[in-house]
Amino acid sequence: MKSLRADVLFLQETHFRADHIPKFSNANYPTVYHSVNTEVKAKGVSILIS
């Protein structure tokens, strides 16, 4: 991710469950947002902002 030098990263198809979203810690991307589908473990998106 760092080699891309992106300010904002959009990760598609994350497949997280609503009750178990992993913790993401990265000094380059301290702000992270996750969107999950509460009905199935699919269609998830994560947004990382530097």
N, C-alpha and C positions, 0 to 999 in steps of 0.2 A: 504494500500500500504506500509505503513511504517513497518508493521509487517513482510512483505516479505523480507525486507532488500535488495531489488534489486537495482542495479545501473542503469539498463535500464528497462523500462516497455514498452511493446507493447500492445496497446489497439486496438482490431479489431472491426469492425462494429460500428463505431462511429455515422454514419448517420447525419453528419453536412452538412449544405448547404454551398456552396462556398462563398456566401455573408453574412453568419452569423455563423462564427466560434467563439465559446465562449472563453472568456479569462480564462486561467487556471493559478492560482498562488499558488505555494506551495514551501515552503522554502527547502524541501528535493529534489524537482525536478524543479530547476529553468529554465532548457532548455526544451522546448516543440516544437515538430514539428507535423503538421497536414497534412494529404493528403486527399483530397476530390475529389469526382467525380463531375465534373461540369454539367453533364447531368441529373443525378438523385441523390436523397438524400440517397445514399447507398454506400457500398464498401469503406467506409472511414477508415483510420487508424491514430492513434496518437502514437507518440513516446515521452516518458518522460525520461530525462536523469538527473541523480543526479550530 
